[in-house]
């Protein structure tokens, strides 16, 4: 009996001492190594509209850093403002069988078939910011409907009956078939339903070009001297819209949206924009990295799980602006 | 020496004058009448269209297009074509802006931008005049090279912003003098200068002579090849000035413009105005008429809130119409057509 007691005590002591030793060395994270292993050596291809403006440059910088850290590769295939070049790049990528393709669509239609082909051949596809009508594994990007809705509500507030203003507003769109244009327009018309005090006097496309936006805005302002507000669809383009407003010397509420590059903050500061709805490229970059990592780890086949990560909007106006409202590409690249 | 000093030329000039007179009146007249009709139509149907502000606005919005078209006109009169105008405009100004952002004084940066334009034009002119590459291919290739340089070497981003506090430069795009916007003044000055160059100077007449019949021009003793280079330098300088107006208007330069349809709009203005692609005909007045018609179309369609796609459709249809009229009024013949011309 005595022996049994000693034996039991010894076992308990042994367990205790083992536990103590364990606590001293920490615990092995069983999940970490398999996760790292599942990422290392994988291949991601990024097909942006063009590596020549703030959004893709920002995403690429953030994705590149994470790829480097975790040991997978990120290849960038520039579509250079041409759907043809983009489609070729995608087709080429499909033959190379990467694990994930990240794509920024020019419009809702052009890539749809190619994206389906990629999925059919087992490649997981993430669409960033500009959606195609074909839904792939993941969408990461701006909530265009939410942006349009917010902008329209601001117009009701700033230009509607309660404000005592004329209620006349104009819209400067992007290309007619771009996701940014179609979903925002839909949101604006839905939101303004029943608000007869708001009148859209002009809805034209500036085609993402400042000079065109400037020309349109100038004509519209001249034609409607009591114009109260303008909703623009991209801050880079709306630098031109803002220039036309400043030239006219009128007080017109210009609300626009963009990736939150430092030029957006500068624009708010110098009065070019009254308000910028930022879809925060830094945040999107992190979402993109997460989506890539989720898809690389997932055992599911391409197209099996479909999810979307809509970016929370950051509002930048003179009142809400702080030092970290915007980002700087040079800093991101560091 | 003038072109008309040889008997041969007197004869061909007389013949051309007869044709020129008929064509000038007819082609310009059509465009002019269309402009008048559009003007009347918009005046009646659109409120505020006739206001002084809108008219100034209308011209101001096509001033840049008009300046580019003046450059194109010089080249087309000499029976060439310059498809590199837009690329040269966008990249040279981007070059200046990038230099300025790196700490150069903006005036120095502009001078260097202009120097870039002139070097490109001389190289391009050399390829066309001495290596005898057809203008359409040479300028297209140079356009691609210049754009590639811009995107690959000069700047990483499409859109480059003019540094802050350059009010004297922004004045070129946003200011006004005697109530008339500066871009209109610049357009008017360029048009006047080019008018005198083409009509009153020997070199100007040489360009007509070369455009009319290059062999005759050469036999007559005109320094054909240097004059061809001069044409491209002139069009490059016009592109640079148009670029200054554009950059000053929006405080930035957008290289993406190279991918747009702007170069076709420029051709549209030139052909529409009645400057035949066969060369040797037309002048500054034709550019003005063409520019005004495009200005009217753009302004009216924007006020009418017509969608961009339909606007392009209308513009393209007008261009096709102008080409048909051009083909009917300036028929090719064995004397003037040659292999490789456009």
Boltz contact constraints between the chains, C-beta under 6 A:
constraints:
  - contact:
      token1: [A, 52]
      token2: [B, 157]
      max_distance: 6.0
  - contact:
      token1: [A, 52]
      token2: [B, 158]
      max_distance: 6.0
  - contact:
      token1: [A, 53]
      token2: [B, 158]
      max_distance: 6.0
  - contact:
      token1: [A, 81]
      token2: [B, 259]
      max_distance: 6.0
  - contact:
      token1: [A, 202]
      token2: [B, 305]
      max_distance: 6.0
  - contact:
      token1: [A, 205]
      token2: [B, 308]
      max_distance: 6.0
  - contact:
      token1: [A, 210]
      token2: [B, 250]
      max_distance: 6.0
  - contact:
      token1: [A, 210]
      token2: [B, 254]
      max_distance: 6.0
  - contact:
      token1: [A, 211]
      token2: [B, 246]
      max_distance: 6.0
  - contact:
      token1: [A, 211]
      token2: [B, 250]
      max_distance: 6.0
  - contact:
      token1: [A, 214]
      token2: [B, 250]
      max_distance: 6.0
  - contact:
      token1: [A, 215]
      token2: [B, 61]
      max_distance: 6.0
  - contact:
      token1: [A, 216]
      token2: [B, 302]
      max_distance: 6.0
  - contact:
      token1: [A, 218]
      token2: [B, 57]
      max_distance: 6.0
  - contact:
      token1: [A, 219]
      token2: [B, 299]
      max_distance: 6.0
  - contact:
      token1: [A, 219]
      token2: [B, 302]
      max_distance: 6.0
  - contact:
      token1: [A, 222]
      token2: [B, 53]
      max_distance: 6.0
  - contact:
      token1: [A, 222]
      token2: [B, 54]
      max_distance: 6.0
  - contact:
      token1: [A, 222]
      token2: [B, 57]
      max_distance: 6.0
  - contact:
      token1: [A, 223]
      token2: [B, 48]
      max_distance: 6.0
  - contact:
      token1: [A, 223]
      token2: [B, 303]
      max_distance: 6.0
  - contact:
      token1: [A, 236]
      token2: [B, 159]
      max_distance: 6.0
  - contact:
      token1: [A, 239]
      token2: [B, 250]
      max_distance: 6.0
  - contact:
      token1: [A, 240]
      token2: [B, 250]
      max_distance: 6.0
  - contact:
      token1: [A, 243]
      token2: [B, 250]
      max_distance: 6.0
  - contact:
      token1: [A, 247]
      token2: [B, 174]
      max_distance: 6.0
